[in-house]
Amino acid sequence: MNDLLENYAMPKSKYNPEIDFWKLVFAVAIFLFHSSKFITSSGWSLFNRGYLAVEFFFIVSGYFLAMTIREKEDDAAQNSCWVYLLHKIKAFYLYYFCAFIISFTVRQWILSADVITVIKNFLLSWNEIFLLKMGGITSGRYYNGPTWYISAMLIAMAVLYPLAKKWKTYFLNIGALLISICGYALISQYSNSLNVAEEWQGIIYLGVIRAVAGVSLGIFCNECCEQIKRKGLRTTALGKSIFLVLEIVLIISLFGIMNFTEYLNLNRYFDYVSLFLFFIFTVILFSGLTGIKEKLKKPGIFKMFSRFSLLLYLNHRIVVYYLNYITTDMEAEWSYRHYMFYYVIGTLLMIFCCWGLSRIVRFVGVKFGSKIKSKMFKESLRN
């Protein structure tokens, strides 16, 4: 996900290790949600509504978008929407592309495609390669399902960033909240759950509306945190303890909705209840009202969580596809525990392959780039 590495380059004074920790937790929730694909008629999985965890990443991305606009307000060059989007893409694209190559290769191997077919399928994948999966162009082919999130996120940012920049005061205070409410209300007209992504509504995917609504909620979250800072709210030890208890209650409630509402056959409108809980949770998280950040002696160790979260998100879905493929013709069904064992092992293997491939590509790129620069430098000296 494009916001997963956002904290990685933050100045030490602004870095909040809690955010990276929860990114990993919610990435695992999405990972476990997709394990529901393995469930038999009598089975039950963890985080069967883990798709709600995506909302956390939408909100976090919106928060960082608003923060960037505030910090770069006086720098027109750095406050450009294109500069912002390119910075985001640069942070994740190498992992994104390597994960695509791995997913594409596995799919072609399963299909036993010949060379001509492989080339044709690769060319038809240009939508996914160029991050336009949710752009409404339906002629392409897609091989890594979870990447819908990244495409929808970039589209949402391309729409919201200029609005937030031009009408900053109004948009941050009320405009973003109105867009968020209207966006989620529109989704509720088409679905009683937030588990929507690639459902086409004539002119737009519901996943894009979901991204716009979620990012807008994150922008408003940033404004709430700024108001807390402006008022100089400094909690006492008792106050920090109260906010810590509230944070724990919120996370337990969210985990309860993700795990048990489906099992208890409760209405899926609980999905919309989770939005309010995510909002309060994120405000507490970014405001630092619990004081956890100051208590961590070595917060740097949490930085690796962002990278692992991104790799986990990008590389787990192909394992589901492969396991379903190899078990299709089996006479006896695997138990959920059997699936989960191979799911975890397979995902870790895919993560390692993606990381290793990215290292190779980066090494070759640096070497090749250095040779080009050296040659150009020598040519300039001759001239």
C-alpha positions as CSV (number, residue, x, y, z in Angstrom):
1,M,0.0,0.0,0.0
2,N,1.4,3.4,-0.9
3,D,1.0,4.9,2.6
4,L,2.7,2.0,4.4
5,L,6.1,3.5,4.0
6,E,5.0,7.0,4.8
7,N,6.5,7.1,8.2
8,Y,9.7,5.5,7.1
9,A,11.3,8.8,5.9
10,M,9.8,11.0,8.7
11,P,12.0,13.2,10.9
12,K,12.7,11.5,14.2
13,S,10.8,14.1,16.2
14,K,7.6,13.4,14.2
15,Y,7.9,9.7,13.8
16,N,5.2,7.8,15.6
17,P,6.0,4.1,16.0
18,E,2.5,3.3,17.1
19,I,1.3,3.9,13.5
20,D,3.7,1.4,12.0
21,F,2.7,-1.1,14.6
22,W,-1.0,-0.8,13.8
23,K,-0.3,-0.8,10.1
24,L,1.2,-4.3,10.5
25,V,-1.7,-5.4,12.7
26,F,-4.3,-4.3,10.1
27,A,-2.3,-5.8,7.2
28,V,-2.4,-9.1,9.0
29,A,-6.2,-8.6,9.4
30,I,-6.5,-8.3,5.7
31,F,-4.2,-11.3,5.2
32,L,-6.5,-13.4,7.5
33,F,-9.6,-12.1,5.9
34,H,-8.5,-13.6,2.6
35,S,-8.1,-17.0,4.3
36,S,-11.9,-17.1,4.3
37,K,-11.5,-18.4,0.7
38,F,-10.4,-21.7,2.2
39,I,-13.5,-22.2,4.3
40,T,-15.6,-25.3,3.8
41,S,-19.4,-25.3,4.3
42,S,-19.0,-25.8,8.0
43,G,-15.9,-23.7,8.6
44,W,-15.2,-20.3,10.1
45,S,-12.2,-18.0,9.7
46,L,-10.5,-15.3,11.7
47,F,-11.2,-11.7,10.6
48,N,-14.0,-12.7,8.2
49,R,-14.7,-8.9,7.9
50,G,-11.0,-8.0,7.8
51,Y,-11.8,-5.9,4.7
52,L,-12.7,-3.2,7.1
53,A,-8.9,-2.8,8.0
54,V,-8.5,-1.1,4.6
55,E,-10.4,1.8,6.0
56,F,-7.6,2.4,8.5
57,F,-5.1,2.8,5.6
58,F,-7.5,5.2,3.8
59,I,-7.7,7.3,6.9
60,V,-4.0,7.3,7.5
61,S,-3.3,8.3,3.9
62,G,-5.7,11.2,4.2
63,Y,-4.1,12.3,7.4
64,F,-0.6,12.4,5.7
65,L,-2.1,14.2,2.7
66,A,-3.4,17.0,4.8
67,M,-0.2,17.1,6.8
68,T,1.9,17.5,3.6
69,I,-0.3,20.4,2.4
70,R,0.2,22.2,5.7
71,E,3.9,21.7,5.8
72,K,4.6,22.5,2.1
73,E,2.2,25.5,2.0
74,D,5.0,28.1,1.4
75,D,6.8,25.9,-1.2
76,A,4.9,26.0,-4.4
77,A,7.3,23.5,-6.1
78,Q,7.0,20.9,-3.4
79,N,3.3,21.6,-2.8
80,S,2.4,20.3,-6.3
81,C,-0.1,17.5,-6.6
82,W,2.2,15.7,-9.2
83,V,5.2,16.0,-6.9
84,Y,3.2,14.5,-4.1
85,L,1.9,11.6,-6.2
86,L,5.3,10.9,-7.7
87,H,6.8,10.9,-4.2
88,K,4.2,8.4,-3.1
89,I,4.6,6.1,-6.1
90,K,8.4,6.2,-5.7
91,A,8.1,4.9,-2.2
92,F,6.3,1.7,-3.2
93,Y,6.5,1.0,-6.9
94,L,9.5,-1.3,-7.0
95,Y,7.8,-3.7,-4.6
96,Y,4.5,-3.2,-6.4
97,F,6.1,-4.1,-9.8
98,C,8.0,-7.1,-8.4
99,A,4.9,-8.4,-6.8
100,F,3.1,-8.1,-10.1
101,I,5.8,-10.0,-11.9
102,I,5.6,-12.8,-9.4
103,S,1.8,-13.0,-9.5
104,F,1.8,-12.8,-13.3
105,T,4.4,-15.6,-13.6
106,V,2.5,-17.9,-11.3
107,R,-0.8,-17.3,-13.2
108,Q,0.9,-18.0,-16.6
109,W,2.5,-21.1,-15.2
110,I,-0.9,-22.4,-13.9
111,L,-2.5,-21.6,-17.3
112,S,0.4,-23.4,-19.1
113,A,0.5,-20.4,-21.4
114,D,2.8,-20.5,-24.4
115,V,5.3,-17.7,-25.1
116,I,2.9,-15.8,-27.5
117,T,0.1,-15.9,-24.9
118,V,2.4,-14.8,-22.1
119,I,3.5,-11.8,-24.1
120,K,-0.1,-11.0,-25.1
121,N,-1.2,-11.2,-21.5
122,F,1.7,-9.0,-20.3
123,L,0.8,-6.3,-22.8
124,L,-2.9,-6.5,-21.7
125,S,-1.8,-5.9,-18.1
126,W,-0.7,-2.3,-18.8
127,N,-3.6,-1.0,-16.6
128,E,-2.2,-2.8,-13.6
129,I,1.4,-2.0,-14.4
130,F,0.7,1.7,-14.7
131,L,-1.5,1.9,-11.6
132,L,-4.7,2.4,-13.6
133,K,-6.6,-0.7,-12.5
134,M,-9.5,1.4,-11.0
135,G,-9.4,4.0,-13.7
136,G,-12.5,2.6,-15.5
137,I,-10.6,1.2,-18.5
138,T,-11.9,-2.3,-18.6
139,S,-9.9,-3.7,-21.5
140,G,-6.9,-4.8,-19.3
141,R,-6.2,-7.9,-17.3
142,Y,-5.3,-8.0,-13.7
143,Y,-3.2,-10.5,-11.7
144,N,-2.7,-9.1,-8.2
145,G,-6.1,-8.5,-6.7
146,P,-5.2,-6.3,-3.6
147,T,-3.6,-3.7,-5.9
148,W,-7.1,-2.2,-6.5
149,Y,-6.5,-0.3,-3.2
150,I,-3.4,1.4,-4.5
151,S,-5.0,2.5,-7.8
152,A,-8.1,3.8,-6.0
153,M,-6.0,5.6,-3.5
154,L,-4.0,7.4,-6.2
155,I,-7.1,8.5,-8.0
156,A,-8.6,9.7,-4.7
157,M,-5.5,11.7,-4.0
158,A,-5.4,13.2,-7.5
159,V,-8.9,14.5,-6.9
160,L,-8.7,15.6,-3.3
161,Y,-5.2,17.1,-3.1
162,P,-5.9,20.0,-5.5
163,L,-9.2,20.7,-3.6
164,A,-7.5,20.7,-0.2
165,K,-4.7,22.9,-1.6
166,K,-7.0,25.5,-3.2
167,W,-9.7,25.8,-0.5
168,K,-7.5,24.8,2.4
169,T,-9.4,26.3,5.3
170,Y,-12.9,25.4,4.2
171,F,-11.9,21.9,2.9
172,L,-9.9,20.9,6.0
173,N,-12.6,22.1,8.4
174,I,-15.8,20.9,6.8
175,G,-15.5,20.1,3.1
176,A,-13.6,16.8,3.7
177,L,-16.1,15.6,6.3
178,L,-19.0,16.3,3.9
179,I,-17.4,14.4,1.1
180,S,-16.7,11.5,3.4
181,I,-20.3,11.4,4.7
182,C,-21.7,11.6,1.1
183,G,-19.3,9.0,-0.2
184,Y,-20.1,6.4,2.4
185,A,-23.8,7.3,2.1
186,L,-23.6,6.6,-1.6
187,I,-21.9,3.3,-1.1
188,S,-24.7,2.3,1.4
189,Q,-27.2,2.8,-1.4
190,Y,-25.5,0.1,-3.4
191,S,-24.3,-2.2,-0.7
192,N,-25.0,-2.8,3.0
193,S,-21.3,-3.5,3.5
194,L,-18.0,-1.8,2.8
195,N,-16.7,-4.9,1.1
196,V,-16.8,-3.2,-2.3
197,A,-14.0,-2.5,-4.7
198,E,-14.4,-3.4,-8.4
199,E,-18.2,-3.1,-8.6
200,W,-18.8,-0.8,-11.7
201,Q,-21.5,1.8,-11.4
202,G,-21.6,3.1,-15.0
203,I,-19.0,5.8,-14.6
204,I,-16.9,4.8,-11.5
205,Y,-15.9,1.9,-9.4
206,L,-17.4,1.7,-5.9
207,G,-13.8,1.2,-4.7
208,V,-12.8,4.7,-5.9
209,I,-15.8,6.2,-4.0
210,R,-14.7,4.2,-1.0
211,A,-11.2,5.6,-1.3
212,V,-12.4,9.2,-1.7
213,A,-14.6,8.9,1.3
214,G,-11.9,7.2,3.4
215,V,-9.1,9.7,2.5
216,S,-11.5,12.6,3.1
217,L,-12.2,11.2,6.6
218,G,-8.4,11.1,7.2
219,I,-8.1,14.7,6.1
220,F,-10.8,15.7,8.7
221,C,-8.9,13.5,11.2
222,N,-5.8,15.7,10.6
223,E,-7.9,18.8,11.3
224,C,-9.1,17.4,14.6
225,C,-5.6,16.6,15.6
226,E,-4.4,20.1,14.7
227,Q,-7.2,21.6,16.9
228,I,-6.1,19.4,19.8
229,K,-2.5,20.7,19.3
230,R,-3.6,24.4,19.0
231,K,-5.6,24.2,22.2
232,G,-2.4,22.8,23.9
233,L,-4.1,19.8,25.3
234,R,-1.6,18.1,27.6
235,T,-3.0,15.2,29.5
236,T,-1.9,14.2,33.0
237,A,-0.8,10.7,33.9
238,L,-4.4,9.9,34.7
239,G,-5.6,11.4,31.4
240,K,-3.1,9.4,29.4
241,S,-4.2,6.3,31.2
242,I,-7.9,7.0,30.3
243,F,-7.0,7.6,26.7
244,L,-5.0,4.4,26.7
245,V,-8.0,2.4,28.0
246,L,-10.2,4.1,25.4
247,E,-7.8,3.1,22.7
248,I,-7.8,-0.5,23.9
249,V,-11.6,-0.5,24.0
250,L,-11.8,0.8,20.5
251,I,-9.4,-1.8,19.1
252,I,-11.3,-4.6,20.9
253,S,-14.5,-3.3,19.5
254,L,-13.1,-3.1,16.0
255,F,-11.7,-6.7,16.3
256,G,-15.0,-7.8,17.5
257,I,-16.8,-6.4,14.5
258,M,-14.2,-7.9,12.1
259,N,-14.5,-11.4,13.8
260,F,-17.9,-12.0,15.2
261,T,-20.6,-9.9,13.5
262,E,-20.5,-12.3,10.5
263,Y,-20.5,-15.4,12.8
264,L,-23.5,-14.0,14.8
265,N,-25.3,-13.1,11.6
266,L,-25.5,-9.5,12.6
267,N,-26.4,-6.9,10.0
268,R,-23.5,-5.7,7.9
269,Y,-24.4,-2.1,8.7
270,F,-22.0,-2.7,11.6
271,D,-19.4,-1.9,8.9
272,Y,-20.4,1.7,9.1
273,V,-20.2,1.7,12.8
274,S,-16.6,0.7,12.4
275,L,-15.9,4.0,10.5
276,F,-16.7,6.0,13.6
277,L,-14.5,3.8,15.8
278,F,-11.6,4.0,13.3
279,F,-11.9,7.8,13.2
280,I,-11.8,8.1,17.1
281,F,-9.0,5.6,17.2
282,T,-6.9,7.4,14.6
283,V,-7.3,10.8,16.3
284,I,-6.1,9.4,19.5
285,L,-3.2,7.6,17.7
286,F,-2.0,10.7,15.9
287,S,-2.5,13.1,18.7
288,G,-0.3,11.0,21.0
289,L,-2.8,11.4,23.9
290,T,-1.8,8.0,25.4
291,G,1.9,9.0,25.8
292,I,3.1,5.6,24.4
293,K,5.4,7.2,21.9
294,E,7.5,8.8,24.6
295,K,7.8,5.6,26.6
296,L,9.3,3.6,23.7
297,K,13.1,3.5,24.2
298,K,13.9,2.1,20.7
299,P,11.1,3.2,18.4
300,G,13.3,2.7,15.3
301,I,12.6,-1.1,15.4
302,F,9.0,-0.4,14.4
303,K,10.1,1.2,11.0
304,M,10.6,-2.3,9.5
305,F,6.9,-3.0,10.2
306,S,5.9,-0.6,7.4
307,R,8.0,-2.4,4.8
308,F,6.9,-5.8,5.9
309,S,3.2,-4.6,5.9
310,L,3.5,-3.5,2.3
311,L,5.2,-6.7,1.3
312,L,2.6,-8.8,3.1
313,Y,-0.3,-6.9,1.5
314,L,1.2,-7.2,-2.0
315,N,2.2,-10.8,-1.9
316,H,-0.4,-12.9,-0.1
317,R,-3.3,-13.1,-2.6
318,I,-1.5,-15.1,-5.2
319,V,-0.9,-17.8,-2.6
320,V,-4.7,-18.1,-2.1
321,Y,-5.2,-18.5,-5.8
322,Y,-2.5,-21.1,-6.0
323,L,-3.7,-23.2,-3.0
324,N,-7.3,-23.1,-4.4
325,Y,-5.9,-24.3,-7.7
326,I,-3.9,-27.3,-6.4
327,T,-6.8,-28.5,-4.2
328,T,-9.5,-28.2,-6.8
329,D,-9.2,-31.8,-7.9
330,M,-8.5,-33.3,-4.5
331,E,-11.0,-35.9,-3.4
332,A,-10.6,-35.0,0.3
333,E,-10.8,-31.4,1.5
334,W,-8.0,-29.9,3.5
335,S,-9.0,-28.6,6.9
336,Y,-8.7,-24.8,7.7
337,R,-5.5,-25.5,9.7
338,H,-3.9,-27.3,6.7
339,Y,-4.7,-24.3,4.5
340,M,-3.5,-21.8,7.0
341,F,-0.2,-23.6,7.4
342,Y,0.6,-23.6,3.7
343,Y,-0.9,-20.1,3.4
344,V,1.5,-18.6,5.9
345,I,4.5,-20.5,4.5
346,G,3.6,-19.6,1.0
347,T,3.1,-16.0,1.8
348,L,6.4,-15.7,3.6
349,L,8.1,-17.3,0.5
350,M,6.4,-14.8,-1.8
351,I,7.5,-11.9,0.5
352,F,11.1,-13.2,0.4
353,C,11.0,-13.6,-3.4
354,C,9.5,-10.1,-3.9
355,W,12.1,-8.6,-1.6
356,G,14.9,-10.5,-3.3
357,L,13.8,-9.5,-6.8
358,S,13.5,-5.9,-5.7
359,R,17.1,-6.0,-4.4
360,I,18.3,-7.4,-7.7
361,V,16.4,-4.9,-9.8
362,R,17.7,-2.0,-7.6
363,F,21.3,-3.4,-7.8
364,V,21.2,-3.7,-11.6
365,G,19.6,-0.3,-11.9
366,V,22.3,1.4,-9.8
367,K,25.1,-0.4,-11.7
368,F,23.6,0.4,-15.1
369,G,22.8,4.0,-14.1
370,S,26.3,4.5,-12.8
371,K,27.8,3.3,-16.1
372,I,25.6,5.7,-18.1
373,K,26.5,8.6,-15.8
374,S,30.2,7.7,-16.1
375,K,30.0,7.5,-19.9
376,M,28.2,10.8,-20.1
377,F,30.7,12.5,-17.8
378,K,33.6,11.2,-20.0
379,E,31.9,12.4,-23.2
380,S,31.4,15.9,-21.6
381,L,35.1,16.1,-20.8
382,R,36.0,15.2,-24.4
383,N,33.8,18.0,-25.7
